[in-house]
Amino acid sequence: MTVFDIALAELDGRPGALARHRGRTLLIVNVASQCALAGQYEGLDRLARQHREDGLVVLGVPCNQFGEQEPGTPEEIAGFCSARRISFPLTEKIAVNGADRHPLYAALTPFADADGHTGDVRWNFEKFLVSSAGEPVARFGPQVDPEDPELLRTVRARLG
């Protein structure tokens, strides 16, 4: 089983948020519109646009577990992104930690970041790079900017 086999709906409720990107490299990011790090949305969108043709999909995963910074409905979340011209896809809002942790994050969180951190997501905007084969290959902390040189090198190394 790979990440692409995990059931997860898109923000609008359509099934297949992961399966529809099978064979592409994913950068999965738990997002929150009211977080101080929400400025990363724009960098994530630039990254997604720049490497779309190379096989990269940035996938935003709304989560309200950190300071209740994503309290909105799917329509409100979509409106926030639309107003900022964010074009990368979003999934339904899910839990990334705890007893209700979604199976996607159960598959991602055992992977270590460069500092050796595994386990629970620490805050909004933690990033997981998933290979085109559906396996986690890198993890970046919330403070790592989407246009950080190391993140960009790691992403580009995984693209066609």
DRENMI-53398 format. One line per field, with one value per atom (N, C-alpha, C): residue number from 1; x, y, z. Coordinates in steps of 0.02 Angstrom, whole numbers, plus 32768, in hexadecimal, padded with zeros to 4 digits. Each point is the difference from the previous one (the first is absolute). Layout:
REM DRENMI-53398
n <- (NUM | ...) $
px <- (X | ...) $
py <- (Y | ...) $
pz <- (Z | ...) $
This chain:
REM DRENMI-53398
n <- (1 | 1 | 1 | 2 | 2 | 2 | 3 | 3 | 3 | 4 | 4 | 4 | 5 | 5 | 5 | 6 | 6 | 6 | 7 | 7 | 7 | 8 | 8 | 8 | 9 | 9 | 9 | 10 | 10 | 10 | 11 | 11 | 11 | 12 | 12 | 12 | 13 | 13 | 13 | 14 | 14 | 14 | 15 | 15 | 15 | 16 | 16 | 16 | 17 | 17 | 17 | 18 | 18 | 18 | 19 | 19 | 19 | 20 | 20 | 20 | 21 | 21 | 21 | 22 | 22 | 22 | 23 | 23 | 23 | 24 | 24 | 24 | 25 | 25 | 25 | 26 | 26 | 26 | 27 | 27 | 27 | 28 | 28 | 28 | 29 | 29 | 29 | 30 | 30 | 30 | 31 | 31 | 31 | 32 | 32 | 32 | 33 | 33 | 33 | 34 | 34 | 34 | 35 | 35 | 35 | 36 | 36 | 36 | 37 | 37 | 37 | 38 | 38 | 38 | 39 | 39 | 39 | 40 | 40 | 40 | 41 | 41 | 41 | 42 | 42 | 42 | 43 | 43 | 43 | 44 | 44 | 44 | 45 | 45 | 45 | 46 | 46 | 46 | 47 | 47 | 47 | 48 | 48 | 48 | 49 | 49 | 49 | 50 | 50 | 50 | 51 | 51 | 51 | 52 | 52 | 52 | 53 | 53 | 53 | 54 | 54 | 54 | 55 | 55 | 55 | 56 | 56 | 56 | 57 | 57 | 57 | 58 | 58 | 58 | 59 | 59 | 59 | 60 | 60 | 60 | 61 | 61 | 61 | 62 | 62 | 62 | 63 | 63 | 63 | 64 | 64 | 64 | 65 | 65 | 65 | 66 | 66 | 66 | 67 | 67 | 67 | 68 | 68 | 68 | 69 | 69 | 69 | 70 | 70 | 70 | 71 | 71 | 71 | 72 | 72 | 72 | 73 | 73 | 73 | 74 | 74 | 74 | 75 | 75 | 75 | 76 | 76 | 76 | 77 | 77 | 77 | 78 | 78 | 78 | 79 | 79 | 79 | 80 | 80 | 80 | 81 | 81 | 81 | 82 | 82 | 82 | 83 | 83 | 83 | 84 | 84 | 84 | 85 | 85 | 85 | 86 | 86 | 86 | 87 | 87 | 87 | 88 | 88 | 88 | 89 | 89 | 89 | 90 | 90 | 90 | 91 | 91 | 91 | 92 | 92 | 92 | 93 | 93 | 93 | 94 | 94 | 94 | 95 | 95 | 95 | 96 | 96 | 96 | 97 | 97 | 97 | 98 | 98 | 98 | 99 | 99 | 99 | 100 | 100 | 100 | 101 | 101 | 101 | 102 | 102 | 102 | 103 | 103 | 103 | 104 | 104 | 104 | 105 | 105 | 105 | 106 | 106 | 106 | 107 | 107 | 107 | 108 | 108 | 108 | 109 | 109 | 109 | 110 | 110 | 110 | 111 | 111 | 111 | 112 | 112 | 112 | 113 | 113 | 113 | 114 | 114 | 114 | 115 | 115 | 115 | 116 | 116 | 116 | 117 | 117 | 117 | 118 | 118 | 118 | 119 | 119 | 119 | 120 | 120 | 120 | 121 | 121 | 121 | 122 | 122 | 122 | 123 | 123 | 123 | 124 | 124 | 124 | 125 | 125 | 125 | 126 | 126 | 126 | 127 | 127 | 127 | 128 | 128 | 128 | 129 | 129 | 129 | 130 | 130 | 130 | 131 | 131 | 131 | 132 | 132 | 132 | 133 | 133 | 133 | 134 | 134 | 134 | 135 | 135 | 135 | 136 | 136 | 136 | 137 | 137 | 137 | 138 | 138 | 138 | 139 | 139 | 139 | 140 | 140 | 140 | 141 | 141 | 141 | 142 | 142 | 142 | 143 | 143 | 143 | 144 | 144 | 144 | 145 | 145 | 145 | 146 | 146 | 146 | 147 | 147 | 147 | 148 | 148 | 148 | 149 | 149 | 149 | 150 | 150 | 150 | 151 | 151 | 151 | 152 | 152 | 152 | 153 | 153 | 153 | 154 | 154 | 154 | 155 | 155 | 155 | 156 | 156 | 156 | 157 | 157 | 157 | 158 | 158 | 158 | 159 | 159 | 159 | 160 | 160 | 160) $
px <- (802B | 7FD5 | 802D | 7FED | 8024 | 7FD3 | 801B | 7FD9 | 7FC5 | 800B | 7FCB | 7FC4 | 8008 | 7FCA | 7FD5 | 8014 | 7FDC | 7FC4 | 7FC6 | 7FC3 | 8000 | 7FF7 | 7FFD | 7FD9 | 7FD1 | 7FD7 | 8020 | 7FED | 8015 | 7FD8 | 8012 | 7FDE | 7FB6 | 7FEE | 7FB9 | 7FDB | 8021 | 7FE1 | 8008 | 801A | 800A | 8036 | 7FF6 | 8032 | 803D | 8036 | 803A | 8034 | 8005 | 8030 | 8048 | 800F | 8044 | 8006 | 7FD0 | 8002 | 8005 | 7FE1 | 8000 | 8046 | 802E | 8044 | 8033 | 7FE7 | 802C | 8035 | 803E | 8037 | 8021 | 7FE6 | 801E | 8022 | 802F | 8020 | 7FD3 | 7FF5 | 7FD4 | 8028 | 7FEF | 8016 | 7FC0 | 7FF9 | 7FC3 | 800D | 7FD3 | 800A | 7FC0 | 8003 | 7FC5 | 7FFB | 7FCA | 7FF8 | 7FCB | 8006 | 7FCF | 7FFF | 7FC7 | 7FFB | 800B | 7FF6 | 8007 | 8042 | 802E | 8041 | 802F | 802F | 8032 | 802C | 8002 | 8027 | 7FD8 | 7FC3 | 7FD6 | 801E | 8030 | 8024 | 8022 | 800A | 801F | 7FD2 | 7FC0 | 7FD3 | 801B | 8016 | 8017 | 803F | 8030 | 803C | 7FF0 | 7FD2 | 7FEB | 7FE0 | 7FD8 | 7FE0 | 8034 | 8031 | 8035 | 8026 | 800F | 8022 | 7FD6 | 7FC0 | 7FD3 | 7FFC | 7FF9 | 7FFB | 8041 | 8039 | 8040 | 8010 | 7FE9 | 8013 | 7FC5 | 7FC7 | 7FC6 | 800F | 8020 | 8010 | 8036 | 8025 | 8034 | 7FE5 | 7FC0 | 7FE1 | 7FF5 | 8005 | 7FF5 | 7FB8 | 7FE3 | 7FC0 | 8009 | 7FF2 | 7FFD | 7FB8 | 7FF8 | 7FBD | 7FF7 | 7FD3 | 7FF1 | 7FCD | 800E | 7FD5 | 7FEB | 7FC5 | 7FE9 | 7FFB | 8015 | 8000 | 7FF3 | 7FD5 | 7FEE | 801B | 8034 | 8019 | 8032 | 8019 | 8034 | 7FE4 | 7FEE | 7FE5 | 7FBE | 7FDD | 7FC0 | 8006 | 8036 | 800E | 7FE4 | 7FD8 | 7FDC | 7FB8 | 7FDA | 7FBC | 7FCC | 8013 | 7FD1 | 7FE0 | 7FC8 | 7FDD | 8028 | 7FF1 | 8021 | 7FF7 | 7FC6 | 7FF3 | 802A | 8008 | 8029 | 804A | 8017 | 8046 | 800B | 7FD2 | 8006 | 7FFF | 7FD7 | 7FFD | 8041 | 801D | 8041 | 8034 | 8003 | 8031 | 7FF1 | 7FC2 | 7FEC | 8012 | 7FF5 | 8010 | 804B | 8028 | 8049 | 801C | 7FD3 | 8012 | 802B | 7FF1 | 8022 | 7FE1 | 8029 | 7FE5 | 800E | 8029 | 800D | 7FC4 | 7FF6 | 7FC5 | 8003 | 7FC4 | 7FF8 | 7FD5 | 800D | 7FD8 | 7FCC | 7FD8 | 7FD3 | 8029 | 7FE1 | 8022 | 8006 | 803B | 800C | 802A | 8005 | 802D | 8043 | 8037 | 8042 | 8022 | 7FE6 | 801C | 7FC8 | 8013 | 7FD1 | 7FD9 | 7FCF | 7FD9 | 7FD9 | 7FEF | 7FDB | 802E | 8041 | 8030 | 7FE8 | 7FFE | 7FEC | 8035 | 7FEC | 8031 | 8038 | 7FF3 | 8035 | 803A | 7FEF | 8034 | 801C | 7FDB | 801B | 8038 | 7FF9 | 8033 | 803B | 7FF3 | 8035 | 802B | 7FE1 | 8023 | 8039 | 8004 | 803C | 8040 | 7FF8 | 803B | 8022 | 8042 | 8027 | 8012 | 8004 | 801A | 804C | 8020 | 8049 | 801D | 7FD8 | 8016 | 7FF0 | 7FE2 | 7FEF | 7FBB | 7FD9 | 7FBD | 7FD1 | 7FE2 | 7FCB | 7FC3 | 7FC9 | 7FC4 | 7FD6 | 7FDE | 7FCE | 8017 | 7FD2 | 8009 | 8005 | 8030 | 800D | 7FD4 | 7FED | 7FD8 | 7FE6 | 7FDA | 7FE8 | 803B | 7FF7 | 8030 | 803D | 7FF8 | 8034 | 7FF8 | 8038 | 7FFF | 801D | 7FDE | 8016 | 8006 | 803A | 800A | 7FF5 | 7FD5 | 7FEF | 8014 | 8025 | 8018 | 7FC6 | 800F | 7FCD | 7FEA | 8026 | 7FED | 7FD3 | 7FF4 | 7FD3 | 8021 | 8042 | 8024 | 801B | 7FFA | 801E | 804B | 801C | 8049 | 8022 | 7FD9 | 801E | 7FCA | 8018 | 7FD3 | 8022 | 7FD8 | 801A | 7FD3 | 801E | 7FDA | 7FD7 | 7FD2 | 7FD4 | 8023 | 8038 | 8024 | 8027 | 8008 | 8025 | 7FD5 | 8019 | 7FDC | 7FFB | 7FC8 | 7FF9 | 8035 | 8021 | 8034 | 8046 | 8006 | 8040 | 802C | 8040 | 802B | 8004 | 8004 | 8004 | 7FBF | 7FC7 | 7FC0 | 7FFC | 8013 | 7FFE | 802E | 803C | 802E | 7FE2 | 7FE2 | 7FE3 | 7FC5 | 7FD5 | 7FC7 | 8019 | 802D | 8017 | 8023 | 8021 | 8022 | 7FCF | 7FC1 | 7FCC | 7FD6 | 800B | 7FD7 | 8022 | 7FD6 | 8017 | 803A) $
py <- (7FC5 | 803B | 803E | 8032 | 803F | 8039 | 803A | 803C | 8008 | 7FF0 | 8009 | 7FD3 | 7FCB | 7FD1 | 8015 | 8034 | 8016 | 802A | 7FF0 | 8024 | 8044 | 8034 | 8045 | 8028 | 8028 | 8029 | 8043 | 801E | 8045 | 802F | 803F | 8031 | 8004 | 7FF6 | 8003 | 7FBE | 7FCF | 7FC1 | 7FC8 | 8010 | 7FCB | 7FD1 | 7FBF | 7FD0 | 8000 | 7FE1 | 7FF5 | 8037 | 8027 | 8038 | 7FE9 | 7FC3 | 7FE6 | 7FD7 | 7FD5 | 7FD2 | 8025 | 803A | 8025 | 801A | 7FFE | 8019 | 7FC7 | 7FC3 | 7FC5 | 800B | 7FF0 | 8007 | 8045 | 802D | 8043 | 8006 | 802E | 800E | 8030 | 7FF2 | 802A | 8023 | 803F | 8023 | 800C | 7FDA | 8002 | 802D | 8032 | 8033 | 800A | 7FF9 | 8010 | 804C | 801C | 8048 | 801B | 8040 | 8022 | 804A | 8019 | 8044 | 8036 | 7FF1 | 8033 | 7FFB | 7FD8 | 7FF6 | 8038 | 8012 | 8032 | 7FE9 | 7FBF | 7FE6 | 7FFD | 801A | 7FFC | 8024 | 802A | 801F | 7FCC | 7FC4 | 7FCB | 7FE9 | 800D | 7FED | 801A | 803E | 801E | 7FDD | 7FF1 | 7FDC | 7FBA | 7FDF | 7FBE | 8003 | 8033 | 8006 | 800E | 802A | 800C | 7FBF | 7FDA | 7FC0 | 7FD1 | 7FFD | 7FD4 | 8014 | 8041 | 8018 | 7FF5 | 800D | 7FFA | 7FB9 | 7FCF | 7FBA | 7FD3 | 801D | 7FD9 | 7FD3 | 801C | 7FDA | 7FCC | 8007 | 7FD0 | 7FC5 | 8003 | 7FC9 | 800C | 803F | 800F | 8017 | 7FE6 | 8018 | 8015 | 803E | 8016 | 7FF3 | 7FDE | 7FED | 801C | 8030 | 801E | 7FD6 | 7FF5 | 7FD7 | 802B | 801E | 802A | 7FD8 | 8020 | 7FE0 | 8036 | 7FF0 | 8030 | 7FEC | 7FD6 | 7FE6 | 802D | 8033 | 802A | 8046 | 800D | 8042 | 8010 | 7FCD | 8009 | 8036 | 7FFB | 8034 | 7FF0 | 7FCA | 7FF2 | 7FEC | 8030 | 7FF0 | 8001 | 8017 | 800C | 7FC3 | 800C | 7FCD | 7FF5 | 7FCB | 7FF7 | 803D | 801E | 803A | 803C | 8009 | 8037 | 7FF5 | 7FC2 | 7FF1 | 800C | 7FE9 | 800A | 804B | 8026 | 8049 | 8022 | 7FEB | 801C | 7FF5 | 7FC2 | 7FF0 | 8024 | 8003 | 8022 | 804A | 8020 | 8047 | 800E | 7FCE | 8007 | 7FE0 | 7FE9 | 7FE0 | 7FC2 | 7FDA | 7FC2 | 7FCA | 7FDE | 7FD2 | 7FB6 | 7FF1 | 7FBA | 7FE0 | 7FBE | 7FDF | 7FFA | 7FFD | 7FF8 | 7FC3 | 7FE0 | 7FC6 | 8017 | 7FD0 | 800C | 800E | 8020 | 800E | 7FBF | 7FF2 | 7FC2 | 800D | 7FCC | 8001 | 7FE1 | 8020 | 7FE6 | 7FE0 | 800A | 7FE4 | 7FE2 | 7FD9 | 7FE8 | 7FC2 | 7FEF | 7FC4 | 8000 | 803C | 8007 | 800D | 7FF5 | 800D | 7FDB | 8024 | 7FE3 | 7FCD | 7FCB | 7FCE | 801F | 8037 | 8020 | 8014 | 801F | 8016 | 7FC7 | 7FCA | 7FC4 | 7FE4 | 8008 | 7FE9 | 8030 | 8041 | 8032 | 800C | 8002 | 8017 | 7FD4 | 7FC0 | 7FDA | 8017 | 8025 | 8017 | 8039 | 7FFE | 8032 | 803C | 803B | 803B | 8001 | 8034 | 8004 | 8000 | 8014 | 8001 | 7FBE | 7FD2 | 7FBF | 7FFD | 8036 | 8000 | 7FD1 | 7FD3 | 7FD5 | 800A | 7FE4 | 8002 | 803D | 8018 | 8034 | 803B | 801A | 803F | 8036 | 802D | 8031 | 803E | 8015 | 803D | 8002 | 8033 | 800B | 8008 | 7FEC | 8008 | 7FD2 | 7FC7 | 7FCD | 7FDF | 7FF0 | 7FEB | 7FBA | 7FD6 | 7FBC | 7FF8 | 7FEB | 7FF2 | 7FB6 | 7FF0 | 7FBB | 7FF3 | 7FCA | 7FEF | 7FEE | 7FFE | 7FED | 7FB7 | 7FDA | 7FBB | 7FFD | 803A | 8003 | 7FF4 | 8008 | 7FF5 | 8042 | 800C | 803C | 7FFF | 803A | 8003 | 803A | 8030 | 8039 | 8021 | 8021 | 8024 | 8041 | 8035 | 8042 | 8020 | 801F | 801F | 803C | 8015 | 8037 | 8041 | 800E | 803F | 8000 | 7FC6 | 7FFD | 801F | 8035 | 8024 | 7FD3 | 8004 | 7FD7 | 800F | 8039 | 8011 | 7FFB | 7FDD | 7FF3 | 7FD8 | 8012 | 7FDE | 7FB4 | 7FE9 | 7FB8 | 7FDC | 801E | 7FE3 | 7FFE | 8036 | 8002 | 7FCC | 7FF7 | 7FCD | 7FBA | 7FF4 | 7FBF | 7FF2 | 8031 | 7FF8 | 7FF4 | 802A | 7FFB | 7FBD | 7FE4 | 7FC0 | 7FC8 | 8009 | 7FCD | 8007 | 8035 | 800D | 7FE5 | 7FF0 | 7FE4 | 8022) $
pz <- (8000 | 8000 | 8000 | 7FD8 | 7FFD | 8016 | 8005 | 8012 | 7FCF | 7FC1 | 7FCE | 800B | 8028 | 800E | 803C | 8023 | 803C | 7FEB | 801B | 7FF1 | 8022 | 7FD8 | 801A | 7FCD | 8018 | 7FD3 | 7FF3 | 7FC9 | 7FF1 | 802C | 8000 | 802A | 7FF1 | 7FC1 | 7FEE | 800C | 801D | 8012 | 7FCD | 7FC4 | 7FCF | 8018 | 7FF8 | 8015 | 7FD2 | 8017 | 7FD6 | 8000 | 8036 | 8002 | 7FF6 | 8016 | 7FF7 | 7FC1 | 7FF4 | 7FC7 | 7FBD | 7FFC | 7FC0 | 7FEE | 802F | 7FF4 | 7FFC | 7FFA | 7FFC | 7FC9 | 8011 | 7FD0 | 8000 | 8028 | 8005 | 8044 | 8006 | 8040 | 8026 | 8040 | 8029 | 8037 | 800B | 803C | 8028 | 8036 | 8029 | 803B | 800A | 8033 | 8027 | 8042 | 8029 | 8006 | 7FE8 | 7FFA | 8030 | 800F | 802B | 7FEE | 7FEC | 7FE6 | 8034 | 8040 | 8033 | 8026 | 7FE7 | 801F | 7FEC | 802B | 7FF0 | 7FC5 | 7FF3 | 7FC8 | 7FBF | 8000 | 7FC4 | 7FC4 | 800B | 7FC8 | 7FD4 | 801A | 7FD9 | 7FC7 | 8004 | 7FC9 | 7FBD | 7FFF | 7FC0 | 7FE7 | 802C | 7FEB | 7FE9 | 8022 | 7FEA | 7FBB | 7FF5 | 7FBF | 7FC8 | 800E | 7FCF | 7FF0 | 8034 | 7FF7 | 7FD5 | 8010 | 7FDA | 7FB7 | 7FF3 | 7FBB | 7FDA | 8021 | 7FDF | 7FEC | 8027 | 7FF3 | 7FED | 7FF1 | 7FEC | 7FC5 | 7FCC | 7FC4 | 800C | 8036 | 8012 | 8029 | 8012 | 8024 | 804A | 8017 | 8047 | 800C | 8036 | 8018 | 8049 | 800F | 8046 | 8015 | 8038 | 8018 | 8046 | 8007 | 8040 | 8026 | 8040 | 802A | 803C | 7FFC | 8038 | 8041 | 8036 | 8041 | 8035 | 802F | 8035 | 8044 | 8002 | 803F | 8023 | 7FE0 | 801D | 800C | 803E | 8011 | 7FDE | 7FE8 | 7FDD | 7FCA | 7FD8 | 7FCE | 7FBB | 7FFB | 7FC2 | 8012 | 801C | 8017 | 7FC7 | 7FC7 | 7FCA | 7FE2 | 7FDF | 7FD9 | 7FC0 | 7FDB | 7FBF | 7FD3 | 8001 | 7FD6 | 8016 | 8041 | 8019 | 7FF0 | 8006 | 7FEF | 7FB5 | 7FD7 | 7FB8 | 7FEF | 8023 | 7FF5 | 8013 | 8037 | 8016 | 7FC9 | 7FE5 | 7FCC | 7FBF | 7FEE | 7FC2 | 8002 | 8039 | 8007 | 7FF9 | 800F | 7FFB | 7FC0 | 7FD5 | 7FC0 | 800A | 8034 | 800E | 7FD4 | 7FD8 | 7FCF | 8010 | 8032 | 800D | 8023 | 7FF7 | 801C | 804C | 801D | 8048 | 800D | 8038 | 8014 | 8033 | 8015 | 8037 | 803F | 8031 | 803F | 8028 | 8019 | 8025 | 803E | 802A | 803A | 7FEB | 8013 | 7FEF | 803B | 803C | 803D | 802A | 8032 | 8032 | 7FEA | 8029 | 7FF6 | 7FBE | 7FE8 | 7FC1 | 7FC5 | 8007 | 7FCA | 7FC1 | 7FC9 | 7FC0 | 7FEB | 7FDD | 7FE7 | 7FD6 | 7FDD | 7FDA | 802E | 8038 | 802E | 8029 | 8008 | 801F | 7FD4 | 7FBE | 7FD1 | 7FFB | 8009 | 7FF8 | 803E | 803A | 803C | 8018 | 7FEF | 8014 | 7FDC | 7FCA | 7FDA | 8025 | 8003 | 8025 | 7FD5 | 801F | 7FDE | 8008 | 7FE7 | 8001 | 8047 | 8031 | 8045 | 8025 | 7FDD | 801D | 8020 | 7FFB | 801E | 7FDB | 8024 | 7FE5 | 802D | 7FEC | 802A | 7FF2 | 8033 | 7FF8 | 7FD6 | 7FDA | 7FDD | 8036 | 7FF8 | 8035 | 7FFC | 7FC3 | 7FF9 | 7FB8 | 7FF1 | 7FBC | 7FD1 | 7FC3 | 7FC9 | 8004 | 8022 | 7FFB | 7FBC | 7FE0 | 7FBA | 7FF9 | 7FD8 | 7FF2 | 7FB4 | 7FE9 | 7FB9 | 7FF6 | 7FCF | 7FEF | 7FB8 | 7FF6 | 7FBD | 7FD1 | 7FC0 | 7FCF | 8009 | 8026 | 8011 | 803E | 8020 | 8039 | 8043 | 8004 | 803F | 801B | 8042 | 801E | 7FF6 | 7FEC | 7FF4 | 8024 | 8018 | 8024 | 802B | 8034 | 802E | 8013 | 8001 | 8011 | 8034 | 8032 | 8036 | 7FE9 | 802C | 7FEF | 7FEE | 801F | 7FF4 | 7FBF | 7FE0 | 7FC1 | 7FC9 | 7FE3 | 7FCB | 7FC2 | 7FDC | 7FC3 | 7FCB | 8005 | 7FCF | 801E | 8038 | 801F | 7FCF | 7FF9 | 7FCF | 800A | 803E | 800C | 7FED | 8011 | 7FEC | 7FB3 | 7FDF | 7FB7 | 7FE1 | 801B | 7FE6 | 8008 | 803A | 800D | 7FD2 | 7FF7 | 7FD2 | 7FB9 | 7FE8 | 7FBB | 7FF3 | 8032 | 7FF8 | 7FF5 | 8014 | 7FF9 | 7FC1 | 7FDC | 7FC4 | 7FC2 | 7FCD | 7FC1 | 7FE4) $
